[in-house]
Amino acid sequence: MGKFEELGKKLDRLADQLKVATQSGIEKTTSETKEWKKHLDELAERIKKTAQEGFEKFASETKELGQVAKLRGQIRELRKELEEKYKTLGKTAVELRVYEGVEEGLKKLAQEAIDLEKKIKDKEKEIEKLKAD
């Protein structure tokens, strides 16, 4: 029975060594897993931050473009209105040669035309300000 006891002791030592090696491997794998998780979490956070900054910039620029387009549309409408005022002013000026006393009407139309030109310039300044920001 000596050989069986000796074989049993060798198997016990081998089992103990296997336990130690396995435990060491588990601890090493757990440690490496934690490190990888930390690196991946950091990477994910950087990606998230970069994407968020990109979306914020895109939203800001889109908003600015929308405001510029709106102001340009308003300028077009004001210019059309101004053109109509000039037509009416010119027509009235011609009629003045025929009819006396229309001076008050001309003054009113001229002032309206001046006001429209000022509104157009204000809108154009707003566009420049938006572009500067």
C-alpha positions in Angstrom: 0.0 0.0 0.0 3.0 2.3 0.2 2.9 3.0 -3.5 -0.8 4.0 -3.4 -0.2 6.3 -0.4 2.7 7.9 -2.2 0.6 8.3 -5.4 -2.2 9.8 -3.3 0.2 12.3 -1.7 1.6 13.3 -5.1 -2.0 13.7 -6.4 -2.9 15.8 -3.3 0.2 18.0 -3.8 -0.6 18.3 -7.5 -4.2 19.3 -6.6 -3.0 21.9 -4.2 -0.6 23.3 -6.9 -3.5 23.3 -9.3 -5.7 25.2 -6.8 -3.0 27.8 -6.3 -2.3 28.2 -10.0 -6.0 28.4 -10.7 -6.6 31.0 -8.0 -3.7 33.0 -9.2 -5.0 32.9 -12.8 -8.5 33.9 -11.6 -7.1 36.9 -9.7 -4.9 37.9 -12.6 -7.8 37.6 -15.0 -10.1 39.6 -12.6 -7.4 42.3 -12.3 -6.9 42.5 -16.1 -10.7 42.6 -16.6 -11.0 45.5 -14.2 -8.2 47.4 -16.0 -9.8 46.8 -19.4 -13.2 47.9 -18.0 -11.6 51.1 -16.7 -9.9 51.8 -20.1 -13.1 51.1 -22.0 -15.1 53.3 -19.6 -12.6 56.2 -20.2 -12.8 55.7 -23.9 -16.6 55.6 -23.9 -16.6 58.8 -21.8 -14.3 60.6 -24.3 -16.4 59.5 -27.2 -19.6 60.6 -25.5 -18.0 64.0 -24.7 -16.7 64.5 -28.2 -20.1 63.5 -29.7 -22.0 65.8 -27.4 -19.7 68.7 -28.2 -20.2 68.0 -31.9 -24.0 67.9 -31.6 -24.0 71.1 -29.6 -21.9 72.9 -32.2 -24.1 71.5 -35.0 -27.2 72.7 -33.2 -25.7 76.1 -32.6 -24.7 76.5 -36.2 -28.0 75.2 -37.5 -29.8 77.7 -35.2 -27.6 80.5 -36.5 -28.2 79.5 -40.2 -32.0 79.5 -39.5 -31.8 83.0 -38.0 -29.8 84.3 -41.0 -32.2 82.7 -43.4 -35.2 84.3 -41.6 -33.6 87.7 -41.6 -32.7 87.5 -45.3 -36.4 86.6 -46.0 -37.5 89.6 -44.0 -35.0 91.8 -46.0 -36.5 90.5 -49.3 -40.0 91.3 -48.1 -38.9 94.8 -46.9 -37.2 95.5 -50.3 -40.4 94.5 -52.1 -42.4 96.8 -49.9 -39.8 99.5 -50.5 -40.0 99.0 -54.2 -43.8 99.5 -54.1 -43.3 102.7 -52.1 -40.9 104.0 -54.7 -43.4 103.2 -57.5 -46.2 104.9 -55.6 -43.9 107.9 -54.8 -42.9 108.2 -58.5 -46.5 108.0 -59.6 -47.5 110.6 -57.1 -44.6 112.9 -58.2 -46.0 112.7 -61.8 -49.5 113.4 -60.5 -48.1 116.4 -58.6 -47.3 118.1 -61.8 -50.9 117.7 -62.8 -52.5 118.3 -59.4 -51.4 120.8 -56.8 -51.4 120.2 -53.1 -50.2 116.5 -52.9 -47.1 117.4 -51.0 -48.3 115.9 -47.8 -48.8 112.5 -49.5 -45.3 112.6 -50.9 -43.7 113.4 -47.5 -45.6 110.4 -45.9 -44.4 108.1 -48.7 -40.9 109.3 -48.5 -40.8 108.8 -44.8 -42.1 105.3 -45.2 -39.4 104.5 -47.8 -36.7 105.9 -45.4 -38.1 103.7 -42.6 -38.0 100.6 -44.7 -34.4 101.3 -45.8 -33.5 101.6 -42.1 -35.2 98.3 -41.3 -33.3 96.6 -44.1 -30.0 98.0 -42.8 -30.8 96.9 -39.3 -31.6 93.3 -40.5 -28.3 93.3 -42.4 -26.4 94.4 -39.3 -28.1 91.5 -37.4 -26.9 89.0 -40.0 -23.3 90.4 -39.7 -23.6 90.2 -35.9 -24.7 86.5 -36.1 -21.9 85.7 -38.4 -19.4 87.4 -36.1 -20.6 85.3 -33.1 
